[in-house]
Amino acid sequence: MPGEGRSVRVPDEVWDAAMARAKSEGRTVSSVIVDALERYVREGDPRAAQAHVAAQVRAAMQVLGGSLAMLDTVAATLESGDAAA
């Protein structure tokens, strides 16, 4: 999915580490940046992220085979938005 070229300023140590990691994963830094920006846009609403985590907690509770009170409380807190920073 080609896009228009962009310019950003990145500290050398961050760029070098990103290049090394991307190479070790068989990726390009461009693909890493696009993935990070897509995640940033998708998860822009902290309540949406909390709802996602709450759903994961509830799914874990089902896998564990019961209603664990502590996990239930965590999920309820995340769903209510009280955990928003």
C-alpha positions in Angstrom: 0.0 0.0 0.0 2.2 2.8 -1.3 1.6 6.2 0.2 3.0 9.7 -0.1 6.5 10.3 1.3 6.6 12.0 4.7 9.3 13.7 6.8 9.6 13.3 10.5 12.4 14.0 13.0 13.5 11.0 15.0 16.4 10.9 17.5 19.3 8.9 16.0 19.3 6.4 18.9 15.6 5.6 18.4 15.9 5.4 14.6 19.0 3.1 14.9 17.3 0.8 17.4 14.1 0.7 15.3 16.1 -0.1 12.2 17.9 -3.0 13.9 14.7 -4.4 15.4 12.7 -4.1 12.2 15.6 -5.8 10.3 15.7 -8.7 12.8 11.9 -9.1 12.3 12.2 -9.0 8.5 10.3 -5.7 8.4 10.9 -2.2 7.2 10.8 0.8 9.5 8.1 2.2 7.3 5.9 -0.8 8.1 6.6 -0.4 11.8 5.7 3.3 11.7 2.5 2.7 9.7 1.4 0.0 12.2 2.1 2.3 15.1 0.2 5.2 13.6 -2.8 2.9 12.7 -2.8 1.6 16.4 -2.6 5.2 17.6 -5.6 6.3 15.5 -7.6 3.2 16.3 -7.0 3.3 20.1 -7.3 7.1 20.3 -10.3 6.9 22.7 -9.1 5.6 26.1 -12.5 4.3 26.9 -12.4 2.1 23.8 -9.1 0.7 24.9 -10.5 0.1 28.4 -13.5 -1.7 26.9 -11.2 -3.9 24.9 -9.2 -4.8 28.0 -12.4 -5.4 29.9 -13.6 -7.8 27.2 -10.2 -9.6 27.4 -10.5 -9.9 31.2 -14.0 -11.3 30.9 -12.8 -13.8 28.3 -10.0 -14.9 30.6 -12.5 -15.4 33.4 -14.5 -17.7 31.1 -11.4 -19.7 30.2 -10.5 -20.0 33.9 -14.0 -21.4 34.4 -15.6 -19.1 36.9 -16.3 -15.7 38.2 -13.2 -14.6 40.0 -14.2 -11.7 42.1 -11.0 -9.7 41.6 -11.1 -10.0 37.8 -14.8 -9.2 37.8 -14.1 -6.0 39.7 -11.3 -5.1 37.3 -13.5 -5.6 34.3 -16.4 -3.6 35.8 -14.0 -0.7 36.6 -12.6 -0.7 33.1 -16.1 -0.8 31.6 -17.3 2.1 33.8 -14.4 4.3 32.7 -13.4 4.9 36.2 -9.8 3.8 35.4 -9.4 6.6 32.8 -6.2 8.6 33.5 
